[in-house]
Amino acid sequence: MKKKLLHTLAAAAAVLAASAAQADATLLNVSYDVARGVYKDLNPAFAEAWKKKTGETLKLDQSHGGSSKQARAVIDGLEADIVSMNSPLDIDAIAKAGLISPDWQKRLPYASSPSWSTILFLVRKGNPKGIKDWNDLVKPGVKLIIPNPKTSGNGRYSYLAAWQYALRQPGGNEAKARDFVTALFRNVPVLDTGGRGATTTFAQRSIGDVLLTFENEVKLIQQEFGADKYEIVTPSLSVRADNPVSIVDKYAAKHGNKARAQAWLDFQFSEAGQEIFAANDLRPSDEKVLSKHSNRFPKLQLFSVTEAFGGWPQAQKIHFADGGLFDQIYQAR
């Protein structure tokens, strides 16, 4: 009788432990600054699908900041199960630290980028400074808000788009591009560490005439702060900004979360996940889903970092490494 009671109690304890483990299952996604909105929609949709499939209640936690700053936090010990960044450069940095497999871009479709965006301009209602294209941003008296290219993928994309625009002008060359970008950053009064900080500076603190940020962020600002306060300006040339994702292999394995993390990533590439990206003004990588939303995503003249700068490692080495061209430009402005 005593043995039977002990067996029953042990079985009940095992059931309770399993239930507690299910209730306490948590994934941490460390992500870039302006992805807050999309994951507010995507996370509960995945959690519901996961619950139906497995019966497990899954909590998804988020950490947001400048993309490179977030990558550094993971390298320094923030135990993310997943990272979702706005530049493959940042995931490569985590991989070099031994936390992610070097072949991470080959493990999911579209080089592990479920969505992409581009850099647009947001100006105040009526466009009082008459901003139409990149050349208007270097005029005297125009104040720009751009996050720091050293800590923000948003800032790096803006910098590279300005550089490429200058190169493509009649008679354009590297020296003229450097002069152009120097003049542009001369008009930047403050460098926030990430895109959301730049949004706060522009929209809440009312600093600056133009905000350079991702397409999804400019539309979110209009929704949050009032479409009657701002106008979107689409430049003649911009940059394709892919948003790559990856399991952080070391930490996901440590937490027993590899299967959960993989399912969460797979969901982003599903039709349901792709539709959530589109609803949040991020361009889905699936062309079939993207084509359904052509009214939401107008065609643009774009370049990729690979075709224009030889890839992110080369762009980082020349422009954004310590002592690189950005440091030289910012000191000389």
Salt bridges, closest charged atoms under 4 A:
ASP33 OD1 - ARG36 NH2 2.89
GLU48 OE2 - LYS52 NZ 3.67
GLU56 OE2 - ARG260 NH2 2.69
ASP61 OD1 - LYS59 NZ 3.74
ASP76 OD1 - ARG72 NH1 3.21
GLU79 OE2 - LYS254 NZ 2.60
GLU79 OE1 - HIS255 NE2 2.77
ASP81 OD1 - HIS255 ND1 2.77
ASP90 OD2 - ARG156 NH2 3.06
ASP136 OD1 - LYS139 NZ 2.80
ASP209 OD2 - LYS129 NZ 3.09
GLU215 OE1 - ARG283 NE 2.81
GLU217 OE2 - ARG196 NE 3.24
GLU224 OE1 - ARG196 NH1 3.90
ASP242 OD1 - ARG240 NE 3.00
ASP249 OD1 - ARG107 NH1 2.96
ASP249 OD1 - LYS258 NZ 3.31
GLU271 OE2 - LYS292 NZ 3.88
GLU275 OE2 - LYS292 NZ 2.65
GLU275 OE1 - HIS293 NE2 2.84
ASP281 OD1 - LYS219 NZ 3.78
ASP281 OD1 - ARG296 NE 2.77
ASP322 OD1 - LYS150 NZ 2.86
ASP327 OD2 - LYS150 NZ 3.17
